[in-house]
Amino acid sequence: MKIKNISRKTLLIFAFFSTFTLILACSSVIPKNETSIDQDAETPQQQKIQKGEVLKVIDAITIQVKINGKKFTVKYLVLDIPNNFDPYINQKAIDFNNYLVNGRTIQLEKDIIDSDKFGNLLRYVYADGEMINQKILINGYASLANDQHNFSKRSQIGRAHV
């Protein structure tokens, strides 16, 4: 097989169009995922587990948390504070919650319902691998909520309380 002399200009043009065609073909074979969401752009309502920094303890079951630079009020899932809570016990509950989480980096886990009617995020809260919701309940500073929702960890927390 004999190859004729090809001019350098012809070879460069051929290489350019071959490369251009290859790039064009590859770009149509690998589609862009236009529906992907940047993790940093997700709101707390879209993520299942995320980290946050506790800025302030509000009461025995409510904290203020900074998540991705924004402040949110977070209530511990499946817990409730009785209306007739003794003021002395209430202060001890707040102190205990402060001891557990204030100023710390925590993990927040979303469940079935994202937030309550006041806009507070509802989450299971973890510090050092321990569920804070459960610790508050076990130590008698809150009760199991009597709502109708079947949260995924409700029975786990309830069993630990008994």
N, C-alpha and C positions, 0 to 999 in steps of 0.2 A: 504494500500500500504506500503510495507516494503522496506526500503532503506538499502542496504548493506553498510558495513563499507568501506569507500573509503580512501585509504592512502593519506596522506598530499601531497606527491610527485605527485600523479596522479591528485589531485585537482589543484595544482599549474600549472601543464602542461596544463590541460584543460582550466584554466583561461587565461593563456598566449596565447594559440592558439585562444581562443574565442575573446580576445581583439585584437589580431593581425588581425583576419578575419574581425572584425567590422571596424577597422581603414582602412583596405584595401578596404572594400566595400564602406565606406563613401567617400574616396578619389576619387573613380571612379564615384560616383554619382554627386559630385559637381565639375564640370570642372573648370580648371583654365582659367581665361580670359587673354589669351596671347596677345590680341590686345589692352588692356587698356594702356593708356598713363599717366604717372606720371605728375600731374599738374605742378610741378616745372621744369620738363624736356621740357615742351612745349615751342616752340619759339613764339615770338610775332605774327608771321604769322598764328599760329594755334588757338590762343585764340581770342574770340570776344570782351571781355572787360577785361582790366587789369590795374593795377596801375603802375605808374612810378613817378620818381622824376625829376623835371625840373632842368637841370644842367646849361643851357644857352639859352638865346633868341637870335636867329640868325637874324630874321627880323620880319615883322608884322605877318607873317603866318607860320613861321618855328621855331622850337625849338629843342634843344638837350635834350634827356631824358635818364635816366638810368632805365632800366627794367630788373629785375632779375640779377643785377650786370653787365649788358652789356649796352653800349652806342648806341643810335639810333638817327638818325635825323628824326623828325616827321613834316610833313606838315599838316596844317589844311585842312580837306576835304571841297570841294566845294567852296574854296576861291581862289582868284587870286589877284596879285598886278599889276596894270597897268604899262606898260613900261615907260610911261612919268610921273611917280610919282614924285611930288615936293619933293626935298630933306628935306625941313622943315617939311612937312607932314609925310614924311617917318620916320624921327627921332621921331616925336610924336607917330607914329604908333608903333615903336619899344619900346618906353617908356611905352606906354599903355599895350603892350603885356608883358613887364617886370613886370609891376604893377599887372597884372592879374595872372601870372603863375610862374615867376622866383623863384626858390628855394622851390617850393611847391610840394606836392604830388598831382598828378592829376589822373583822370581816362581817359583811351584811349579806344575808341570804334571803332572797325573795321567795314567796310562796304563791298560792293561788290568787290572793287579792293584793294589789300593789299598794293601795293607800286607803285611809279611812275617809269619812265624810268631811273632815277638816283639812285634808290634804297632807296629813302626816304619812310618811312612808311606813309600812308595816313590814318588819323584818325579824328574822332570827339573827341574833348578834353573837359573835364569837370573839373571844380574846384568849390568846395563847392556846387555841384549840378547844377551849371549854365554852359551852353554850351559856351565855349570860342569862337568857330567859329562864333556863332551868335552875340556875343558881339562885336567882331572885325568888322563884317559886319555892324551892326547897327550904330556903331560909325563912320563909313565912312573910316576906315583904310584899307579896301580891297573891292573887288567887287566879285559878284557871278561869278564863273568860267564858261566859255563858252564851256566846254567840252561836248562831246556827251553822257557821262555816266549818267544814271538815278540813282543817289545815293538815298538811302531810306529817307534821311532827307533833301534833296535838296529843296523841296517845303516848308517844315516847316521853314527853314532858310530864304528862299526867301520871304515868307509872312511876316515874322518879319521885314524884311528890308524895305518893302513898307510903 
